[in-house]
Amino acid sequence: MVNLEQLNFHHLFYFWRVARMGHLTRAAQELHTSQSALSAQIRQLEDRLGEALFEREGRRLVLTDTGQLVLYYAESIFGLSQEMLGRLQGRSEGVIRLRVGSVATMSRNYQENWIRPLLADSSVVLTLESGLLEGLLERLVQHQLDVVLANETVPTDADRPLHCRFLGSQAISLVGPASIWKGRSLRVPDDLDGVDLALPGPRHALRAQFDAMCMSAGVQPRLRAEVDDMAMLRLIARDSNWLTVLPEVVVQDEIHAGSLVSVGQSTQLQERFYAITTPHRHRIERLERLLQGSTEVPDPSGAA
């Protein structure tokens, strides 16, 4: 059985070029080698793998089933290699992979709205990850992610320099089922004393704002649920008879459909969104376009 050390990637590259072009003579011309030398390289690869990769149909070279499988992996190997070289040289050619991390407490609708310009771009492959902010930042500084979306700023230091860009903010709403609350409104926070509420969990940046606002106003809502995940909070808003405190973007589809209504807002409650990057990253043109217009957030710690 062949192992990785025995696999000649030079031979695999020659196979890849012939398979993509479907013509031995043209591939030899492109690779600046003779047709006989190219055939010999591919035969050596076939001998090493123990399988035929091509069969002849008249003058045509046709991939065998094994050849199709090897081509699939060769496309990944050399496609990623081309992408790597392009990024290192500041070019954007071929497939572009954009790796986006986002904190688990952020609205999925907001994330989708932010990446929406990329969804119709056939040259972009997106990797979307969610998790705790600290874990995402570790992956960012190790260049395993290109950008992290968060709803809080982060300090930086000499050991972990970061750029934190303000993307925008949105008001937080009190949302309820239209069957109960259509045409009604509440003052936030004055009318919330004793009201059944579903709230973002304690890890959410918004929760501290809400608790401080209620304490200052001397009101005490009745807590029915606290939910870290915005997708789950959306389901609670949709399927319970409680009022829910969340950004309207989370339930934009339900509000548009008329099943949920906004009952009240407060200017004291704002969710802010940030894009976090590293200063020494390799530039991706599509990402830079998304970041255009965002504002660099000064580091409160004073670090560089």
C-alpha positions in Angstrom: 0.0 0.0 0.0 1.4 3.4 -1.0 1.9 5.9 1.8 2.1 9.7 1.7 5.9 9.8 1.6 5.9 7.6 -1.6 3.3 9.8 -3.4 5.0 12.0 -6.0 3.1 15.3 -6.1 4.9 16.4 -9.2 3.4 13.4 -11.0 0.0 14.2 -9.5 0.3 17.8 -10.7 1.0 16.5 -14.3 -2.0 14.2 -14.0 -4.2 17.1 -12.9 -3.2 19.3 -15.8 -3.9 16.5 -18.4 -7.2 15.6 -16.7 -8.4 19.2 -16.8 -7.4 19.8 -20.4 -8.4 16.3 -21.6 -5.6 16.4 -24.1 -2.0 15.0 -23.7 -0.4 17.1 -26.4 -1.8 20.4 -25.3 -0.9 19.7 -21.7 2.6 18.8 -22.7 2.9 22.2 -24.5 1.6 24.1 -21.6 4.0 22.3 -19.2 6.9 22.7 -21.5 7.7 19.0 -21.7 7.5 16.3 -24.3 4.4 14.2 -24.7 6.4 11.0 -24.1 7.9 12.4 -20.9 4.4 13.5 -19.7 3.0 10.0 -20.4 5.9 8.4 -18.5 5.2 10.6 -15.5 1.5 9.6 -15.4 2.3 5.9 -15.9 4.6 6.2 -12.9 1.7 7.7 -10.9 -0.6 4.9 -12.0 2.1 2.3 -11.0 2.4 3.9 -7.6 -1.4 3.9 -7.0 -1.9 0.5 -8.6 -4.8 1.8 -10.6 -5.3 3.0 -14.2 -6.3 6.7 -14.3 -7.0 7.1 -18.0 -8.3 4.9 -20.8 -8.2 5.6 -24.5 -11.4 6.0 -26.6 -10.0 6.6 -30.1 -7.8 9.6 -29.8 -9.4 10.8 -26.6 -8.2 10.3 -23.1 -11.1 9.4 -20.7 -10.8 9.3 -16.9 -11.5 5.9 -15.3 -13.6 5.8 -12.1 -10.3 5.9 -10.1 -9.1 8.8 -12.3 -12.3 10.7 -11.4 -11.7 10.1 -7.7 -8.0 11.1 -7.9 -9.0 14.3 -9.9 -11.5 15.3 -7.2 -8.7 15.3 -4.6 -6.2 16.8 -7.0 -8.6 19.7 -7.6 -8.7 20.4 -3.9 -4.9 20.1 -3.4 -3.9 22.3 -6.3 -6.9 24.6 -6.1 -6.1 25.4 -2.5 -2.4 25.8 -3.5 -3.4 28.4 -6.1 -5.6 30.2 -3.6 -2.7 30.2 -1.0 -0.3 31.7 -3.5 -2.9 34.3 -4.6 -3.5 35.4 -1.1 0.2 35.6 -0.3 0.8 37.7 -3.4 -2.2 40.0 -2.7 -4.3 38.6 -5.6 -7.8 37.3 -5.7 -8.0 34.6 -8.3 -10.1 31.5 -8.5 -12.0 30.3 -5.5 -11.8 32.6 -2.4 -12.4 31.2 1.0 -13.7 33.6 3.6 -13.8 32.2 7.2 -16.1 34.1 9.5 -16.5 33.5 13.2 -19.4 35.0 15.2 -20.2 34.9 18.9 -23.0 32.4 19.6 -25.2 35.2 21.2 -25.4 37.1 18.0 -28.5 37.2 15.8 -28.2 34.8 12.8 -30.3 37.2 10.8 -27.8 40.0 11.4 -24.9 37.7 10.3 -26.8 36.7 7.2 -27.5 40.3 6.4 -23.8 41.2 6.8 -22.6 38.5 4.4 -25.5 38.8 2.0 -23.3 40.6 -0.7 -21.2 37.4 -0.9 -24.1 34.9 -1.3 -24.4 35.6 -5.0 -20.7 35.6 -5.6 -19.8 32.2 -7.2 -16.1 32.7 -6.5 -16.5 32.8 -2.7 -16.7 29.8 -0.4 -17.9 30.7 3.1 -17.0 29.0 6.3 -19.2 30.2 9.1 -18.4 29.3 12.7 -20.0 30.3 16.0 -18.7 30.0 19.6 -17.5 31.8 22.6 -15.7 35.1 21.9 -12.4 34.1 23.5 -12.1 30.8 21.6 -12.9 32.6 18.3 -10.2 35.3 19.0 -7.7 32.5 19.6 -8.5 31.1 16.2 -8.3 34.5 14.6 -4.8 35.3 15.9 -3.7 31.9 14.7 -5.1 32.8 11.2 -7.7 30.1 11.3 -10.4 32.7 10.9 -10.4 35.9 8.7 -12.8 38.0 10.8 -14.9 37.6 14.0 -18.3 39.3 14.4 -19.1 40.2 18.0 -21.5 42.4 19.9 -18.9 43.7 22.3 -15.5 45.3 21.9 -12.3 43.6 22.9 -9.2 45.0 24.5 -5.9 44.4 22.8 -2.3 44.1 24.0 1.2 43.7 22.6 0.8 39.9 22.6 -2.5 39.9 20.8 -3.0 43.0 18.6 -6.5 43.3 17.2 -8.4 45.7 15.1 -12.0 46.2 16.3 -14.3 47.9 13.8 -17.7 49.3 14.6 -20.3 48.0 12.1 -23.4 49.6 13.4 -26.1 49.3 16.1 -29.8 48.6 16.4 -32.5 49.4 18.9 -33.7 46.6 21.1 -37.4 45.9 21.1 -40.1 44.4 23.3 -41.8 41.9 21.1 -45.0 39.9 21.6 -47.5 37.8 19.8 -49.8 39.8 17.6 -52.8 37.9 18.8 -52.4 39.5 22.2 -50.4 42.7 21.7 -51.5 44.1 18.3 -52.4 47.7 18.7 -51.0 47.9 22.2 -47.8 49.5 23.5 -45.8 49.6 26.7 -43.3 52.2 28.0 -39.9 50.6 28.5 -38.9 50.1 31.3 -41.7 51.9 33.2 -44.5 49.5 32.4 -42.5 46.3 32.8 -43.1 45.7 36.5 -44.4 42.1 37.0 -44.6 41.5 33.2 -43.7 38.0 32.0 -40.4 38.4 30.0 -38.0 36.2 28.1 -34.5 37.8 28.1 -31.1 37.2 26.6 -28.9 35.2 28.9 -26.3 36.7 31.3 -23.5 36.2 28.7 -25.2 38.5 26.2 -23.8 42.1 26.1 -27.4 43.4 26.1 -28.4 41.7 29.4 -26.3 44.0 31.6 -27.8 47.0 29.9 -31.4 45.8 30.5 -30.9 44.8 34.1 -29.2 48.2 34.9 -32.1 50.0 33.2 -34.8 48.2 35.2 -32.9 48.6 38.5 -32.5 52.4 37.8 -36.2 52.7 37.1 -37.2 50.6 40.1 -39.2 48.0 38.1 -39.0 44.2 38.4 -40.3 42.2 35.5 -41.1 38.5 36.0 -38.3 36.5 34.4 -39.7 33.5 32.5 -36.7 32.5 30.4 -33.2 33.6 29.8 -31.6 32.3 26.5 -28.1 32.8 25.2 -28.8 31.6 21.7 -30.7 34.1 19.6 -32.2 31.4 17.4 -33.7 29.8 20.4 -34.9 33.2 21.8 -36.6 33.7 18.4 -38.5 30.5 18.9 -39.5 31.5 22.4 -40.8 34.8 21.1 -42.8 33.0 18.4 -44.3 30.2 20.4 -44.9 31.6 23.9 -47.3 34.2 25.1 -44.5 36.1 26.9 -42.9 39.3 25.8 -39.4 39.0 24.6 -36.5 41.5 24.7 -34.4 41.2 21.6 -33.2 43.0 18.4 -36.0 43.2 15.8 -33.6 41.7 13.2 -33.8 38.4 15.1 -37.6 38.2 14.4 -37.7 40.2 11.2 -39.5 37.5 9.3 -42.2 37.0 12.0 -42.8 40.8 12.2 -43.0 41.1 8.5 -45.5 38.2 8.4 -47.5 39.8 11.2 -47.3 37.0 13.8 -45.2 39.2 16.1 -45.4 42.9 16.8 -43.1 45.4 18.5 -44.7 46.6 21.7 -42.1 49.1 22.8 -38.5 50.3 22.6 -36.0 52.2 24.7 -33.2 54.4 23.5 -31.2 53.2 26.5 -31.0 49.7 24.9 -28.7 49.3 21.8 -27.0 46.3 20.5 -23.7 47.2 18.9 -21.9 45.1 16.3 -18.2 44.8 15.7 -15.9 43.2 13.2 -12.6 42.0 14.7 -9.5 41.4 12.6 -5.8 41.1 13.0 -3.5 43.9 11.7 -1.1 41.5 10.0 -3.7 39.5 8.1 -3.4 38.8 4.3 -6.0 41.0 2.6 -9.0 39.5 1.0 -10.7 42.0 -1.3 -14.2 40.8 -0.6 -13.7 41.1 3.1 -12.2 44.6 2.8 -15.3 45.7 0.9 -17.5 44.5 3.7 -15.4 46.4 6.2 -15.5 49.6 4.2 -17.3 52.3 6.0 -16.8 50.6 9.4 -15.1 52.7 12.1 -12.0 51.7 14.0 -12.8 51.5 17.7 -10.2 53.1 20.0 -8.8 50.6 22.5 -9.9 51.7 25.9 -6.9 50.2 27.5 -4.6 52.5 25.5 -2.6 49.5 24.1 -1.4 49.7 20.5 
